[in-house]
């Protein structure tokens, strides 16, 4: 028997009661598991590890982390980042006059649309994105739960990368900011759904958009694409009725993937035509 505030309790009875009791859920279907932030922490660890691997693939480790130009937020491209960033591919003429075909998404390297979300150009680029992910990611993971949050993050990131492929296919693009911008949009609709003041996000969004348009080398298509993807997904999933929440969420995630795949196929056919 276990001592209780009043008398004693049978351990078997307590266990059976816990099994039969429905877990408390948030307004968006998450249990208490999301409050630990395990997915957010894992994403940060993966991004940090990928930057170290990227720098290790370079001939100049320090320059890959810091010491390049402001366009790369003080970091530099590396062989690994070129291999994993968003890039369509094509024939390019080099300074020595030679022409070489560089492969990319148009050649079937579709994995770039995912891996680019985990690559960064330098330490400052990584720190800014991971700080934003730490602040907003834990809140959204607590509200939606680990699985839903991971789906939202990846779809927003891929949405921004697909936008890069559509509108700036011959420029190397990478970074978690495509997903971060999407999370900002989702969080806006979450606050609106909960009846809270969403105006606090406006200054942050304005500052980030200012960086997008006035700092050279930052992918406008990626940021705007991630923001639009997050806005559409966030609006739809926060409007889901409680009785059909899981079905609606799955439909939204599935529909977003179908649209992004269709856009990717369209661009690939166009480039190869």
KOLDRENRO-737224 format. One record per residue (C-alpha): residue number from 1; residue in three letters; y, x, z. Coordinates in steps of 0.5 Angstrom, whole numbers, plus 500, padded with zeros to 3 digits. Example, Ala and Ser with C-alpha at 12.3 -4.5 7.8 and 13.67 -1.06 7.14 Angstrom:
{pt 1; ALA; {491; 525; 516}},
{pt 2; SER; {498; 527; 514}},
END
This chain:
{pt 1; UNK; {500; 500; 500}},
{pt 2; UNK; {507; 502; 499}},
{pt 3; UNK; {513; 501; 504}},
{pt 4; UNK; {518; 497; 501}},
{pt 5; UNK; {525; 494; 504}},
{pt 6; UNK; {521; 488; 507}},
{pt 7; UNK; {514; 490; 509}},
{pt 8; UNK; {509; 493; 504}},
{pt 9; UNK; {507; 492; 497}},
{pt 10; UNK; {500; 493; 493}},
{pt 11; UNK; {501; 498; 488}},
{pt 12; UNK; {497; 495; 483}},
{pt 13; UNK; {501; 488; 484}},
{pt 14; UNK; {507; 492; 483}},
{pt 15; UNK; {505; 495; 476}},
{pt 16; UNK; {502; 489; 474}},
{pt 17; UNK; {509; 486; 475}},
{pt 18; UNK; {513; 491; 471}},
{pt 19; UNK; {508; 490; 465}},
{pt 20; UNK; {509; 483; 465}},
{pt 21; UNK; {517; 484; 466}},
{pt 22; UNK; {521; 484; 459}},
{pt 23; UNK; {525; 490; 459}},
{pt 24; UNK; {533; 489; 459}},
{pt 25; UNK; {536; 490; 452}},
{pt 26; UNK; {543; 491; 450}},
{pt 27; UNK; {547; 486; 445}},
{pt 28; UNK; {544; 490; 439}},
{pt 29; UNK; {536; 490; 442}},
{pt 30; UNK; {536; 497; 445}},
{pt 31; UNK; {532; 498; 452}},
{pt 32; UNK; {534; 504; 457}},
{pt 33; UNK; {531; 509; 453}},
{pt 34; UNK; {537; 510; 448}},
{pt 35; UNK; {541; 512; 454}},
{pt 36; UNK; {538; 519; 455}},
{pt 37; UNK; {541; 521; 448}},
{pt 38; UNK; {535; 525; 446}},
{pt 39; UNK; {536; 523; 439}},
{pt 40; UNK; {543; 526; 439}},
{pt 41; UNK; {541; 532; 443}},
{pt 42; UNK; {536; 533; 438}},
{pt 43; UNK; {540; 533; 432}},
{pt 44; UNK; {545; 537; 435}},
{pt 45; UNK; {540; 543; 436}},
{pt 46; UNK; {537; 542; 429}},
{pt 47; UNK; {544; 543; 426}},
{pt 48; UNK; {545; 549; 431}},
{pt 49; UNK; {539; 552; 429}},
{pt 50; UNK; {540; 551; 421}},
{pt 51; UNK; {547; 554; 422}},
{pt 52; UNK; {543; 560; 425}},
{pt 53; UNK; {538; 560; 419}},
{pt 54; UNK; {543; 560; 414}},
{pt 55; UNK; {547; 566; 417}},
{pt 56; UNK; {541; 570; 417}},
{pt 57; UNK; {540; 569; 410}},
{pt 58; UNK; {546; 572; 408}},
{pt 59; UNK; {548; 579; 407}},
{pt 60; UNK; {554; 579; 412}},
{pt 61; UNK; {551; 575; 418}},
{pt 62; UNK; {558; 575; 422}},
{pt 63; UNK; {562; 573; 415}},
{pt 64; UNK; {557; 567; 415}},
{pt 65; UNK; {559; 564; 422}},
{pt 66; UNK; {567; 566; 422}},
{pt 67; UNK; {571; 570; 417}},
{pt 68; UNK; {572; 567; 411}},
{pt 69; UNK; {577; 562; 409}},
{pt 70; UNK; {580; 556; 411}},
{pt 71; UNK; {577; 552; 406}},
{pt 72; UNK; {570; 553; 409}},
{pt 73; UNK; {573; 552; 416}},
{pt 74; UNK; {573; 560; 417}},
{pt 75; UNK; {565; 560; 415}},
{pt 76; UNK; {562; 562; 408}},
{pt 77; UNK; {557; 560; 404}},
{pt 78; UNK; {550; 563; 404}},
{pt 79; UNK; {543; 563; 400}},
{pt 80; UNK; {540; 558; 404}},
{pt 81; UNK; {546; 553; 404}},
{pt 82; UNK; {546; 554; 397}},
{pt 83; UNK; {539; 552; 397}},
{pt 84; UNK; {540; 546; 401}},
{pt 85; UNK; {547; 543; 400}},
{pt 86; UNK; {549; 537; 395}},
{pt 87; UNK; {549; 540; 388}},
{pt 88; UNK; {547; 537; 381}},
{pt 89; UNK; {546; 544; 378}},
{pt 90; UNK; {547; 546; 371}},
{pt 91; UNK; {549; 552; 366}},
{pt 92; UNK; {554; 556; 369}},
{pt 93; UNK; {557; 562; 366}},
{pt 94; UNK; {558; 568; 371}},
{pt 95; UNK; {563; 574; 371}},
{pt 96; UNK; {559; 578; 367}},
{pt 97; UNK; {559; 574; 361}},
{pt 98; UNK; {551; 571; 363}},
{pt 99; UNK; {549; 564; 363}},
{pt 100; UNK; {544; 562; 368}},
{pt 101; UNK; {542; 555; 370}},
{pt 102; UNK; {542; 553; 377}},
{pt 103; UNK; {538; 548; 379}},
{pt 104; UNK; {540; 542; 383}},
{pt 105; UNK; {539; 534; 385}},
{pt 106; UNK; {539; 533; 377}},
{pt 107; UNK; {533; 537; 376}},
{pt 108; UNK; {529; 533; 382}},
{pt 109; UNK; {531; 537; 388}},
{pt 110; UNK; {533; 530; 392}},
{pt 111; UNK; {531; 533; 398}},
{pt 112; UNK; {538; 536; 398}},
{pt 113; UNK; {541; 529; 400}},
{pt 114; UNK; {538; 530; 406}},
{pt 115; UNK; {538; 537; 408}},
{pt 116; UNK; {546; 538; 406}},
{pt 117; UNK; {547; 533; 413}},
{pt 118; UNK; {544; 539; 417}},
{pt 119; UNK; {548; 545; 414}},
{pt 120; UNK; {555; 547; 416}},
{pt 121; UNK; {560; 553; 413}},
{pt 122; UNK; {561; 557; 419}},
{pt 123; UNK; {561; 556; 427}},
{pt 124; UNK; {568; 552; 427}},
{pt 125; UNK; {565; 547; 422}},
{pt 126; UNK; {559; 546; 426}},
{pt 127; UNK; {563; 546; 433}},
{pt 128; UNK; {568; 540; 430}},
{pt 129; UNK; {562; 536; 428}},
{pt 130; UNK; {557; 537; 434}},
{pt 131; UNK; {563; 535; 439}},
{pt 132; UNK; {564; 529; 435}},
{pt 133; UNK; {557; 527; 435}},
{pt 134; UNK; {556; 529; 442}},
{pt 135; UNK; {562; 524; 444}},
{pt 136; UNK; {560; 518; 439}},
{pt 137; UNK; {553; 519; 438}},
{pt 138; UNK; {550; 518; 445}},
{pt 139; UNK; {554; 511; 446}},
{pt 140; UNK; {551; 509; 439}},
{pt 141; UNK; {544; 511; 441}},
{pt 142; UNK; {545; 507; 448}},
{pt 143; UNK; {547; 501; 444}},
{pt 144; UNK; {542; 501; 439}},
{pt 145; UNK; {536; 505; 441}},
{pt 146; UNK; {533; 512; 439}},
{pt 147; UNK; {530; 509; 432}},
{pt 148; UNK; {536; 505; 430}},
{pt 149; UNK; {541; 510; 431}},
{pt 150; UNK; {537; 515; 428}},
{pt 151; UNK; {536; 510; 422}},
{pt 152; UNK; {544; 509; 422}},
{pt 153; UNK; {545; 517; 422}},
{pt 154; UNK; {541; 519; 416}},
{pt 155; UNK; {543; 513; 412}},
{pt 156; UNK; {551; 514; 413}},
{pt 157; UNK; {549; 522; 412}},
{pt 158; UNK; {545; 520; 406}},
{pt 159; UNK; {551; 515; 403}},
{pt 160; UNK; {556; 521; 404}},
{pt 161; UNK; {552; 526; 400}},
{pt 162; UNK; {550; 521; 395}},
{pt 163; UNK; {558; 520; 394}},
{pt 164; UNK; {558; 527; 393}},
{pt 165; UNK; {553; 527; 388}},
{pt 166; UNK; {557; 521; 384}},
{pt 167; UNK; {564; 524; 384}},
{pt 168; UNK; {563; 532; 385}},
{pt 169; UNK; {556; 534; 383}},
{pt 170; UNK; {558; 541; 381}},
{pt 171; UNK; {561; 543; 388}},
{pt 172; UNK; {557; 545; 393}},
{pt 173; UNK; {558; 540; 399}},
{pt 174; UNK; {554; 540; 406}},
{pt 175; UNK; {556; 538; 413}},
{pt 176; UNK; {554; 533; 418}},
{pt 177; UNK; {561; 530; 417}},
{pt 178; UNK; {558; 525; 412}},
{pt 179; UNK; {554; 522; 418}},
{pt 180; UNK; {560; 523; 423}},
{pt 181; UNK; {565; 519; 419}},
{pt 182; UNK; {559; 513; 418}},
{pt 183; UNK; {558; 513; 426}},
{pt 184; UNK; {566; 512; 427}},
{pt 185; UNK; {566; 506; 422}},
{pt 186; UNK; {559; 503; 426}},
{pt 187; UNK; {562; 504; 432}},
{pt 188; UNK; {569; 500; 430}},
{pt 189; UNK; {564; 494; 429}},
{pt 190; UNK; {560; 495; 435}},
{pt 191; UNK; {567; 495; 439}},
{pt 192; UNK; {569; 489; 435}},
{pt 193; UNK; {562; 485; 437}},
{pt 194; UNK; {563; 487; 444}},
{pt 195; UNK; {570; 484; 444}},
{pt 196; UNK; {573; 491; 446}},
{pt 197; UNK; {579; 494; 444}},
{pt 198; UNK; {577; 498; 437}},
{pt 199; UNK; {585; 501; 436}},
{pt 200; UNK; {583; 507; 440}},
{pt 201; UNK; {579; 509; 434}},
{pt 202; UNK; {584; 509; 429}},
{pt 203; UNK; {588; 515; 431}},
{pt 204; UNK; {582; 519; 431}},
{pt 205; UNK; {580; 516; 424}},
{pt 206; UNK; {587; 518; 422}},
{pt 207; UNK; {587; 525; 424}},
{pt 208; UNK; {580; 526; 421}},
{pt 209; UNK; {582; 523; 414}},
{pt 210; UNK; {588; 527; 414}},
{pt 211; UNK; {584; 533; 415}},
{pt 212; UNK; {580; 531; 409}},
{pt 213; UNK; {586; 530; 404}},
{pt 214; UNK; {590; 536; 406}},
{pt 215; UNK; {585; 542; 408}},
{pt 216; UNK; {583; 545; 402}},
{pt 217; UNK; {575; 545; 401}},
{pt 218; UNK; {573; 539; 405}},
{pt 219; UNK; {569; 534; 401}},
{pt 220; UNK; {573; 528; 400}},
{pt 221; UNK; {568; 524; 397}},
{pt 222; UNK; {563; 526; 402}},
{pt 223; UNK; {567; 523; 408}},
{pt 224; UNK; {570; 517; 404}},
{pt 225; UNK; {562; 515; 402}},
{pt 226; UNK; {560; 516; 409}},
{pt 227; UNK; {565; 512; 412}},
{pt 228; UNK; {564; 506; 407}},
{pt 229; UNK; {557; 507; 408}},
{pt 230; UNK; {558; 506; 415}},
{pt 231; UNK; {563; 500; 415}},
{pt 232; UNK; {558; 496; 411}},
{pt 233; UNK; {552; 498; 415}},
{pt 234; UNK; {556; 497; 421}},
{pt 235; UNK; {558; 490; 419}},
{pt 236; UNK; {552; 487; 417}},
{pt 237; UNK; {548; 490; 423}},
{pt 238; UNK; {553; 487; 428}},
{pt 239; UNK; {553; 481; 425}},
{pt 240; UNK; {545; 480; 426}},
{pt 241; UNK; {543; 474; 430}},
{pt 242; UNK; {539; 475; 436}},
{pt 243; UNK; {533; 471; 434}},
{pt 244; UNK; {532; 475; 428}},
{pt 245; UNK; {536; 482; 430}},
{pt 246; UNK; {530; 486; 428}},
{pt 247; UNK; {529; 483; 421}},
{pt 248; UNK; {536; 483; 419}},
{pt 249; UNK; {536; 490; 421}},
{pt 250; UNK; {530; 492; 417}},
{pt 251; UNK; {533; 489; 411}},
{pt 252; UNK; {540; 492; 412}},
{pt 253; UNK; {537; 499; 413}},
{pt 254; UNK; {532; 498; 407}},
{pt 255; UNK; {537; 495; 402}},
{pt 256; UNK; {542; 501; 404}},
{pt 257; UNK; {536; 506; 402}},
{pt 258; UNK; {535; 502; 395}},
{pt 259; UNK; {542; 502; 393}},
{pt 260; UNK; {543; 509; 395}},
{pt 261; UNK; {536; 511; 391}},
{pt 262; UNK; {539; 507; 385}},
{pt 263; UNK; {546; 510; 385}},
{pt 264; UNK; {542; 517; 385}},
{pt 265; UNK; {537; 515; 379}},
{pt 266; UNK; {543; 513; 375}},
{pt 267; UNK; {547; 519; 376}},
{pt 268; UNK; {541; 523; 375}},
{pt 269; UNK; {540; 520; 368}},
{pt 270; UNK; {547; 520; 366}},
{pt 271; UNK; {547; 528; 367}},
{pt 272; UNK; {541; 529; 364}},
{pt 273; UNK; {543; 524; 358}},
END
